[in-house]
């Protein structure tokens, strides 16, 4: 005889395993600090690439004026200003990224705890003693 509650639970678990569960399992292999630091390194690389593209587009937009003023400008002050803007943009982006990836990691752990609870409930339905709670 079919147990409808067991079928419902197994269907929910299978949907989680094939969808969001794959990402959650790959994230759960990391310690929290390792996962967040890896994501912050990636974010720093993306922020650097984005800032370089922005600077290149700004220069190329008005290249003639930039080249005329290039020899008259104070290069140290120009690059200092550029470095300050880069530090500000990257810093804000990294702080934002930190909170986003911390949230994702905590959400992943919550989902996996819920999955383990459902797995233990399924074990109990079959009469098998649950392994961990």
HUVEN-V897167 format. One record per pair of residues at least 4 apart in sequence whose ideal C-beta (glycine too) atoms are under 6 Angstrom apart, sorted by the first residue. I is the first residue (numbers start at 1). J is the second residue. Records with the same first field share a line. If there is no record, write none. Layout:
# HUVEN-V897167
I: J + J
This chain:
# HUVEN-V897167
6: 125
9: 118 + 122
13: 118
16: 21
17: 21
24: 108 + 111 + 112
27: 108
28: 108 + 112
30: 34 + 35
32: 105
35: 105
36: 101
39: 101
40: 94 + 97
43: 94 + 97
47: 90 + 93
51: 86 + 89
56: 60
59: 66
62: 66
69: 73
73: 78
86: 90
87: 91
120: 130
123: 128 + 130
